[in-house]
Amino acid sequence: MFTRSSCIPCQGGVPPLTLSEIQNFLELIHKRWSVEEGKKLIRDFQFENFKSALKFTNSVADLAENEGHHPYIHINFKTIRIILFTHKIDGLHENDFLMAKKIDDLFDYSQPT
């Protein structure tokens, strides 16, 4: 699992994860996340309606503020696209996968049972 439970802001000077490390971390998050250019984690989330999509977006925004790790969030009606990467290292860090897992948990919790 992850070595810590909350994100620690990257101060720079840390190398981005290697492709091998990325593969290991991908096994810890939902399979719908994909890696683009070896630098970004991307996942689309589908909702029943616009209002529920916005509610999820606000939950992700609250999480990002609490964690100090902010994703790109794209809103397109009932589809929310989340893009995670660590700006200071122009690549992926363990923090990105930790946020992905927490966002997965928010999504799972927000869905009707």
Buried (B, 14 or more C-beta within 10 A) or exposed (E): EBEEEEBEEBEEEEEBBEEEBBEEBBEBBBEEBEBEEEBBBBBEBEBEEEEBBEEBBEBBEEBBEEBEBBBEBEEEEBEBBBBBBBEBBEBBBBBBBBBBBBBBEBBEEBEEE
